[in-house]
Each structure stands twice: as structure tokens, then as C-alpha cells.
């Protein structure tokens, strides 16, 4: 077995985890099941809080109001010829809107559109057949 490396102070914290992982691999090879271990890593800039500070509760209230929406809107009433304050301000903001024309095949409109598409396809096929017949008929008459 090769000699172990000399560990620096920074590497000493990683030594137990590395030793455990090696031990897990050895036991896995032997067929034993080893329960995984959890190592908690604390960032160096994390504040050290006292127990009293940890127990304090902070309450946050979430609201559905849009902070960017105007508080009051004034509109001109052509009927009364005055500016009026609009009490209700719309809070809805659409971020995405897609208009489409999907229809179910078995609906009335879907059946009508499919029938139109089939009629166009049949008309094109008949036109192609008629053109082929005129080309063949024209070649036969010239010979």
C-alpha cells in the first residue's frame, strides 16, 4: 500500500468524508449495504446566529396586486363631456398570447373544413389526370 499524503489544514476537513467514501466502496465490493452519509457544508460567509436569533419568526405576506399598475385612471366620457375617475383598474397582465385555429375533426366546423380539403385534393387529382390525357392524346394524333 502506498504511503498516505501529508494533509494540509484545509484538507483535514475533507479527510473524514474521503475516508468514509473509501470505506463505502470497500464494503460495497464485499456485498454489504452501507447507508449513505450526509455531510453538511457551511459557507465561510454565513453568519453565526445565536439560538434566540434563530428562533425569531419573520412573517411575509404575499399579495396578488401589481405594484406597477396605476392606482387611479382618468378617462374622458364623451356622453357627459367630462373626465371621470375610473374606480376599477385592471390588474391582469398577459405575458403570452397565441391565437390559433385548431379544431376537432369530429366537430361540425372540422368536418366541413376536412370536406373542403378533400374536395380541393380530388379536383387537383382530376385536373392532373385530364392534363395527362390531353398530353397523351396530343402525342398520339401527331404520330
Buried (B, 14 or more C-beta within 10 A) or exposed (E): EEEEEEEEEEEEEEEEEEEBEEEBEEEEEEEEEEEEEEEEEEEEEEEEEEEEEEEEEEEEEEEEEEEEEEEEEEEEEEEEEEEEEEEEEEEEEEEEEEEEEEBEEEEEEEEEBEEEEEEEEEEEEEEEEEEEEEEEEEEEEEE
